[in-house]
Amino acid sequence: MTPNPPAELAEPPSAPAATAPPTVTVAALPEARLTEQKGCLYALSQPPLMFFLAFIAILLAITGAHDLFLG
């Protein structure tokens, strides 16, 4: 059994000849802006994440220096 069965070859139903183009209302535009995905750089620019990553980097630097000079 395959995880993704092959697509059926049946033809899709044809659209009526006189169809109007889809319209976008003004009320739908702000919702699209709210659900817009942010990128990776946006996530990295958040202060709590930067504080956490700096703390981890400092701990790694301290343990590395301890290993080099006192180990």
N, C-alpha and C positions, 0 to 999 in steps of 0.2 A: 504494500500500500504506500503510495507516495504522499508526502505531506501537502503538496499543492496539486490537486487534480487538474488535468488540462482543461482549458476553456472550451465550452461547447461551441460548435460551429454554426449554431442557428443564427439567422440574420435578425438584427434588431428591428423592431417595428419602425416603419418610415414615419417621419414627422409630417403633419399637415402642410400643404403648400403655402398657406397664408399665415405664417406665424410672425408675431411682432418680436422685435429684439427685447431682451430683458431690460427692465428699467431699474435703476438704483435710486432709492429714496434717500432724502437727506438724513432721516433718522437712522439709517443703517450705517452711515459713514462713521460716526463716533464709536460705535461698537467694534468696527473693524480696527480702529486705532487702539482700543483697549486690549484686544486680543492679539495684537501684533507681537510676535516673538522677539525677544531681545537676544543679542548675540553673546558670545563668550566674553568679549572684552567688557561688556556692560556688567556681567556678573563679577569679573575680577576687579572692577573699579569700586565696589561697595566697601565702605570702611570696615565693617565688622570682619569681613573675609580677609581684608588686607592685614588687620591687626592679628588675626589668627595665623595667617601665613608667616608674618614677621616673627611671631612668637615661636613657631615651629622652626624657622630658619635660625633664630638665635639659639634655641636648644641644640640644634644640630651643630652649629658652630662651636658652642661651648664643649659639647662632648667630643668633637673632632680635635679641638685644641687640647683637651685633657688627654686624649689618646696619644697625640703626637708628643707632648711635652712631659707628661707625668706617667705615661704607660710603659 
